Structure formats: C-alpha cells, structure tokens
Amino acid sequence: MELTPRKINLSVLFKLPSAYLCGVRTTEINQEICRVSVRHRWINQNPFRSMYFAVQAMAAELSAGALVMKYIKESGADISMLVAESQSSFSKKATGKITFVCRDGILVKETIANAVQSGAAQTVWLLSVGTNEDNVVVSEMRFQWTVRLKA
C-alpha cells in the first residue's frame, strides 16, 4: 500500500489533531521529496501576526518524517523512528501560505537500508525548507532522526 498525501493527512487528523487544526497538510510525496503546506490563520498566529514557530516546526517535521515513514513501510521491517535533535532558523515573517519541502528522500532510503542490513541504530539529519508564496525562504529546520530495528 502506497503512502499518499491523502493517507498522511488522514493520519494527521487522528494522530496529530493539533497539527490538523492548525492547517498542516501534505500536498506531495514521492521517492525524493515531501511537500507540506500550512496557511497563516488566526488559530496558528503569534502575537506579532505571523505564524507561530511551533506550527512551522510541525509542518517541517512532517515533511521529513513522512519520508522516513514511507521508506520504513517500503522496507517491510519493524523499525522505530524518533526525532533525537532539532535545529531551526527563521529569516522572514511567515505569513500567507508557507510550504515546507524536504528533499532528502534518497538519503532516508539509504539510512533505512543500512539499519535493516546492519541491525544497528542509524541516525540521519534531514533538512526542511519553508518558503512563502513568493518563493522566499522564511525558515529552515533540521531534524536528526534515529531509526532502529525493534527488538
């Protein structure tokens, strides 16, 4: 069964309801990238009338995490995944529609394959870049994912 944006969004509704209520939606996923969008609205704004950083982090983490889920599912192995560390930088006020893209699908595929082959835990840093409707970068977030075979 293929992981599609619709299936991811349905999963977000039931497993991450705060992200769903804030408008976080997956729009594209393939072998190389995952694209997640969120629109600045009243429910997800900070006191400065831009998108709250935690909402940006939810969307960015989903863009990376969905790729990890995709390759775990494709491996057929029983693998756990966890964010071990994160870093973020903000360069512009996030207003309007913000789209986060993680382009590290091939790196994720290699990491999952290494975990299955070696049986040892693996870590990988994934980058998600958030841009506004004018294609200007508003934030960059990095997540260190740990994957390991379940005992």
N, C-alpha and C positions, 0 to 999 in steps of 0.2 A: 504494500500500500504506500503510495507516494505522499510525501508531506507537501501540502499545498497551502497557499495563503489562507484559504477559507478554513481549513482544518486547524491551522495555527491560531487564527482569530477566534474560533470556537473554543479552543483550549484556553486561550487567554481569558475569555468570558467566564469560564468556570474555575480556573486555577489562579488567575491573577485579576480578580474583578476590579481592583483599583486602577490598574493599567487600562482595562477596557473602558471604565467610566471616564477616564481622562482622555480617551480617544486614540489610544495607541493601536495601530492596525498594520499588519503585514500586507504589503502590496505585491511583493515579488520574491520568489526564492528559486534558485537553480543551483547548478554544480559549483558556481564560483561566487555568487553574491546573494545577499538577502537585503531587501529594502523594506524599511518600516517607517511609516509616516504618523505624525500627530499634528493637529492644528491647535494653535494658541486659542484658548477659550477662557471664559470666566472660571471654570472649575479647575483649570490647571495653571493659573497665573500666580505670580508672586506679587508682593506689594508694589513693585516697580512696573507693573503692567507688561511683563514679558513672561515667557514660560518658565515655570519653576524648574530648578536644576534637577530635581528628583524625577520629574516627568521625562525630561530629556534622557536621564540615565536609564529609566525603564525601557524607553524606545531603543536606545543604543544597545543595551544588554540583550534585548530580544533579537535584534538583528544579528548579533554574534551567536547567541545561544541557539537560535533556530538552526543555524548551520551545524552546530555541534549535535543537536538532536537529529537532524537529517542523516548525518554520517553514522551516528550510533545506530539508528534504525536500519540503515543500509548494511551495516556490518553484521547484523544478526546476533551480536554478542550482548551479554548482560553487562552493561557498562554504566557506572555512575558518573555524574558530572557536577562540578561545583565551581563557583567563582571564588578564587583564592585571594585576589587582589584587584583593585581597580585604580585608574588614574583618569583625571579629566582636566580639560582646559576649555575655557569659554572666551570667545573672541568678539562676539557681537550679540546684541539683544535678540532673543529668539521670539519673533512674532510672526504671525501668519502660519503657513504650513511648513513644518520642518520635517525633512526626510533624512533618516539615518541609513547609511549603507555600509555594510561590512563586505569587503571584497576578498576575504581570506578563506574561501571555501576549499581550495586545493590544500592549503596548509592544515586545515581541520581534517581533511581526508587522510593526509599523511600521518597526522598525530594519532588518529583513531586506529589506523592500520598498525602503527608502532605499538600502541597499547595492547592490541589483540595479539600481535606477533610475540612481543616480549613478555606479556603478562605483568609488566611493571606499570606503575602510575606514570602518566605523561602530563606535562604542562605546556601550554601554548598561550602566547599573548595575541589577542585579536583586536583590531582597530575598527571602530565605527565612527564615521564622519557625518556630522549633521549639517545640512545646508538648508537655506531658506529658499523661497520661490524664485529669487534672483540668482540662485546657484552660488551664493556667498556662504562660506563656512561660518557657522555660528558656534559650533563646539566639536571637540574631538574627544572620544572616550576610548580607553584601552582597558580590556578585561583579561586577567590571567585565569584561564580555565584549567582545571585539573580533571583528568579523566582516568578512570582505572576500572579494571575488571572487578565485578562484585565477587566476593568470596562465597 
